[in-house]
């Protein structure tokens, strides 16, 4: 089975990631070596490398289901962020920790914030088992980020959002980058935000349809 997962990782990178113009060697290497199957429920390990978003936590207690992002848009978002080896990264909505593990191979240190206590616990366990020592998993509201360790050179948001919360922009370092998919379904765009001279500008990267993070839904304004 281990050999089979290795083959699936190679096929994922060669068939899903490289073919969508991801050329960053560090990203490709991390995705080739990290066991994605460890970050999904046991019953779904055989599906760990499929080219679609994969449910890692069912809807419960009024909260929507959570998903592991499809490999291609995930890798393209990482490439858009331009993560460097000395960067401090905030990983928002880390889920079971796969994104945190990949980022740990690219950056100096990763702070992963997760609002679901069960997912946060699972992420901590898996990351520790893989020897990811340059990471810290904290529990809290996703839209709040984690100001205690700000400012961050990169903020990575693991899902589609209606809008980025101001608190996250406040936690960006000068010259820092934030990447997120803004909009849902076919209207979603991978977007790069950059802070320069205290001001945040943005540019579109590529069209992407990924599962939303419910905490970032825009609250409808009351109108007369």
Helices and strands as residue ranges (DSSP letters): H 2-12, I 13-17, G 18-20, H 25-33, G 36-39, G 42-47, E 54-57, E 66-68, H 71-81, E 88-92, H 98-104, E 109-114, H 117-129, E 135-139, G 142-144, G 147-149, E 152-161, H 166-170, E 172-182, G 185-187, E 189-196, E 199-207, G 214-216
